[in-house]
Amino acid sequence: MMETTDDKLLREFFSDHRKEIADNGFSRRVMQHLPDRYYRISQLWSLFCFTLAIGLFFYLDGLQLVLATLREALAHMLESGATEMDPKSMIMVVIVLLYFGYRKVCSLV
């Protein structure tokens, strides 16, 4: 598209006579008072998904499956000769895993 002489004159005029207006924090105050719609929608969606996941976990007997898997892992570990494991090390592993799980759940909410 060809640029006309009027467009060039207008651009030059406005670039030569450009004046900055003091904001004095106006833009920041306006942005703080705008509703953050997408944040609320994402929070509601996360809460819905988390609630659904917890509901399905208990509905599908997830707790029983986790406990059965832990029992099998412990039995396999004892059968394979890992009886020399230090109980303090196992406690530390469980504490670390619980901590990471807790942090993950807290970051979702």
QUIJOFEN-V616016 format. One line per field, one symbol per residue. phi: phi as a letter, one per 40 degrees, with the letter a starting at -180 (. if undefined). psi: psi as a letter, one per 20 degrees, with the letter a starting at -180 (. if undefined). A space follows every 10 residues. Layout:
# QUIJOFEN-V616016
phi->???
psi->???
This chain:
# QUIJOFEN-V616016
phi->.ccccccccc ccccccbcbc bccfgccccc cccccccccc cccccccccc ccccccdccc fccccccccc cccccccccc gccccccccc cccccccccc ccccccccc
psi->ppprhggggg ggghhhkppp ppgkjggghg hhippmghgg ghgggggggg ggggghghhj lhghgghggg ggggghghhj kkijqphhgg ggggggghgh gghgghhh.
